Amino acid sequence: MTDTKALCQQLQQLWQSDFPLSTAMQMRAETFEDHVLTTAAALPPNTNTHGSAFGGSLYAIQALTAWSAIYLALVRENLQASIIHASGQIEFDQPIRQTILTRCSIAEHMNDFEELRNTGKLRLNLTTQVVVEDTPYSSFTGDFTIRLNPQK
């Protein structure tokens, strides 16, 4: 089994090199346990004029968290693939006025990776939630297309 702390560090390095916006938003990969990725982002760089989390930041944080859950699942499955965020929708239930804690579970999709192995492509629909004391404050649903990278 892969060390989850090492996976989160690897993800953090990938964000810094390939997703510079994650650095500006002060995103951190917190944990990846039981196929659930938890990320955190500081509130101050992600606020709107009302002092709560900016909707654009929430979309970016939740979309990147879902993308990252897929990435970590691929690493665990020893698969090299490209992940494309095809579409997404976000809902805002309550204003967020503290650290933006986001969770995404890919557990129910782990069997789908067999389709990726067999056909070279896969489409997944993932949901994330921003939670405050285990209460959802915002949710995001996104479609992602995954294609195996050609063997070199």
ZADREN-195254 format. One record per residue (C-alpha): residue number from 1; residue in three letters; z, x, y. Coordinates in nm, 2 decimals. Layout:
ATOM, num, residuo, c3, c1, c2
ATOM, NUM, ala, Z, X, Y
...
end
This chain:
ATOM, num, residuo, c3, c1, c2
ATOM, 1, met, 0.00, 0.00, 0.00
ATOM, 2, thr, -0.09, 0.13, 0.35
ATOM, 3, asp, 0.19, 0.21, 0.59
ATOM, 4, thr, 0.19, -0.07, 0.85
ATOM, 5, lys, 0.34, 0.15, 1.12
ATOM, 6, ala, 0.05, 0.40, 1.07
ATOM, 7, leu, -0.20, 0.11, 1.08
ATOM, 8, cys, -0.06, -0.01, 1.41
ATOM, 9, gln, -0.08, 0.35, 1.55
ATOM, 10, gln, -0.44, 0.38, 1.43
ATOM, 11, leu, -0.52, 0.04, 1.60
ATOM, 12, gln, -0.35, 0.15, 1.92
ATOM, 13, gln, -0.56, 0.47, 1.93
ATOM, 14, leu, -0.88, 0.26, 1.87
ATOM, 15, trp, -0.79, 0.03, 2.15
ATOM, 16, gln, -0.74, 0.32, 2.39
ATOM, 17, ser, -1.08, 0.48, 2.30
ATOM, 18, asp, -1.29, 0.17, 2.26
ATOM, 19, phe, -1.11, -0.11, 2.45
ATOM, 20, pro, -0.99, 0.04, 2.78
ATOM, 21, leu, -0.90, -0.30, 2.91
ATOM, 22, ser, -0.62, -0.31, 2.65
ATOM, 23, thr, -0.46, -0.01, 2.83
ATOM, 24, ala, -0.48, -0.18, 3.17
ATOM, 25, met, -0.32, -0.49, 3.01
ATOM, 26, gln, -0.05, -0.27, 2.86
ATOM, 27, met, -0.11, -0.41, 2.51
ATOM, 28, arg, 0.08, -0.28, 2.21
ATOM, 29, ala, 0.03, -0.33, 1.84
ATOM, 30, glu, 0.38, -0.42, 1.73
ATOM, 31, thr, 0.36, -0.50, 1.36
ATOM, 32, phe, 0.12, -0.59, 1.08
ATOM, 33, glu, 0.33, -0.74, 0.80
ATOM, 34, asp, 0.21, -0.98, 0.53
ATOM, 35, his, -0.14, -0.99, 0.69
ATOM, 36, val, 0.01, -1.11, 1.02
ATOM, 37, leu, -0.06, -0.90, 1.33
ATOM, 38, thr, 0.18, -0.92, 1.62
ATOM, 39, thr, 0.08, -0.77, 1.95
ATOM, 40, ala, 0.26, -0.75, 2.29
ATOM, 41, ala, 0.14, -0.72, 2.64
ATOM, 42, ala, 0.35, -0.67, 2.95
ATOM, 43, leu, 0.35, -0.96, 3.20
ATOM, 44, pro, 0.31, -0.77, 3.53
ATOM, 45, pro, -0.05, -0.65, 3.49
ATOM, 46, asn, -0.15, -0.99, 3.35
ATOM, 47, thr, -0.02, -1.23, 3.61
ATOM, 48, asn, -0.18, -1.49, 3.83
ATOM, 49, thr, -0.09, -1.61, 4.18
ATOM, 50, his, 0.19, -1.83, 4.03
ATOM, 51, gly, 0.37, -1.54, 3.86
ATOM, 52, ser, 0.28, -1.66, 3.51
ATOM, 53, ala, 0.03, -1.51, 3.27
ATOM, 54, phe, -0.33, -1.52, 3.39
ATOM, 55, gly, -0.57, -1.73, 3.17
ATOM, 56, gly, -0.83, -1.46, 3.15
ATOM, 57, ser, -0.58, -1.21, 3.03
ATOM, 58, leu, -0.45, -1.45, 2.77
ATOM, 59, tyr, -0.80, -1.50, 2.64
ATOM, 60, ala, -0.87, -1.13, 2.62
ATOM, 61, ile, -0.53, -1.05, 2.46
ATOM, 62, gln, -0.57, -1.33, 2.20
ATOM, 63, ala, -0.93, -1.25, 2.12
ATOM, 64, leu, -0.85, -0.88, 2.08
ATOM, 65, thr, -0.55, -0.97, 1.86
ATOM, 66, ala, -0.77, -1.18, 1.63
ATOM, 67, trp, -1.04, -0.90, 1.62
ATOM, 68, ser, -0.77, -0.65, 1.54
ATOM, 69, ala, -0.63, -0.86, 1.25
ATOM, 70, ile, -0.98, -0.85, 1.10
ATOM, 71, tyr, -1.00, -0.48, 1.16
ATOM, 72, leu, -0.67, -0.40, 0.99
ATOM, 73, ala, -0.76, -0.63, 0.70
ATOM, 74, leu, -1.09, -0.43, 0.66
ATOM, 75, val, -0.90, -0.10, 0.67
ATOM, 76, arg, -0.66, -0.23, 0.40
ATOM, 77, glu, -0.96, -0.34, 0.19
ATOM, 78, asn, -1.13, 0.00, 0.24
ATOM, 79, leu, -1.44, -0.17, 0.40
ATOM, 80, gln, -1.64, -0.03, 0.69
ATOM, 81, ala, -1.79, -0.31, 0.89
ATOM, 82, ser, -1.88, -0.43, 1.24
ATOM, 83, ile, -1.69, -0.72, 1.39
ATOM, 84, ile, -1.85, -0.94, 1.65
ATOM, 85, his, -1.65, -1.20, 1.85
ATOM, 86, ala, -1.91, -1.48, 1.85
ATOM, 87, ser, -1.72, -1.76, 2.03
ATOM, 88, gly, -1.37, -1.88, 2.12
ATOM, 89, gln, -1.16, -2.15, 2.28
ATOM, 90, ile, -0.82, -2.13, 2.43
ATOM, 91, glu, -0.55, -2.38, 2.50
ATOM, 92, phe, -0.26, -2.34, 2.75
ATOM, 93, asp, 0.04, -2.55, 2.67
ATOM, 94, gln, 0.31, -2.39, 2.90
ATOM, 95, pro, 0.32, -2.12, 3.16
ATOM, 96, ile, 0.42, -1.78, 3.02
ATOM, 97, arg, 0.66, -1.58, 3.23
ATOM, 98, gln, 0.76, -1.30, 3.00
ATOM, 99, thr, 0.61, -1.04, 2.77
ATOM, 100, ile, 0.30, -1.19, 2.61
ATOM, 101, leu, 0.38, -1.19, 2.23
ATOM, 102, thr, 0.07, -1.28, 2.02
ATOM, 103, arg, 0.05, -1.35, 1.65
ATOM, 104, cys, -0.25, -1.38, 1.42
ATOM, 105, ser, -0.25, -1.43, 1.05
ATOM, 106, ile, -0.55, -1.34, 0.84
ATOM, 107, ala, -0.36, -1.40, 0.51
ATOM, 108, glu, -0.55, -1.72, 0.42
ATOM, 109, his, -0.88, -1.53, 0.46
ATOM, 110, met, -0.82, -1.23, 0.23
ATOM, 111, asn, -1.01, -1.38, -0.06
ATOM, 112, asp, -1.31, -1.43, 0.18
ATOM, 113, phe, -1.36, -1.05, 0.18
ATOM, 114, glu, -1.52, -1.08, -0.16
ATOM, 115, glu, -1.81, -1.26, 0.01
ATOM, 116, leu, -1.84, -0.97, 0.25
ATOM, 117, arg, -1.86, -0.73, -0.05
ATOM, 118, asn, -2.12, -0.95, -0.22
ATOM, 119, thr, -2.34, -1.05, 0.07
ATOM, 120, gly, -2.27, -0.79, 0.33
ATOM, 121, lys, -2.17, -1.05, 0.59
ATOM, 122, leu, -1.89, -1.29, 0.66
ATOM, 123, arg, -1.80, -1.54, 0.93
ATOM, 124, leu, -1.43, -1.61, 0.99
ATOM, 125, asn, -1.26, -1.86, 1.22
ATOM, 126, leu, -0.92, -1.73, 1.33
ATOM, 127, thr, -0.63, -1.87, 1.53
ATOM, 128, thr, -0.38, -1.68, 1.74
ATOM, 129, gln, -0.07, -1.80, 1.92
ATOM, 130, val, 0.13, -1.67, 2.21
ATOM, 131, val, 0.48, -1.75, 2.12
ATOM, 132, val, 0.81, -1.75, 2.32
ATOM, 133, glu, 1.11, -1.77, 2.10
ATOM, 134, asp, 0.89, -1.89, 1.81
ATOM, 135, thr, 0.75, -2.18, 2.03
ATOM, 136, pro, 0.37, -2.17, 2.08
ATOM, 137, tyr, 0.28, -2.15, 2.45
ATOM, 138, ser, -0.09, -2.08, 2.41
ATOM, 139, ser, -0.34, -2.09, 2.12
ATOM, 140, phe, -0.68, -1.94, 2.07
ATOM, 141, thr, -0.94, -2.01, 1.81
ATOM, 142, gly, -1.23, -1.78, 1.77
ATOM, 143, asp, -1.53, -1.73, 1.54
ATOM, 144, phe, -1.60, -1.37, 1.43
ATOM, 145, thr, -1.91, -1.24, 1.25
ATOM, 146, ile, -1.85, -0.94, 1.02
ATOM, 147, arg, -2.13, -0.72, 0.88
ATOM, 148, leu, -2.08, -0.43, 0.64
ATOM, 149, asn, -2.20, -0.10, 0.79
ATOM, 150, pro, -2.48, 0.07, 0.59
ATOM, 151, gln, -2.36, 0.34, 0.35
ATOM, 152, lys, -2.45, 0.69, 0.48
end
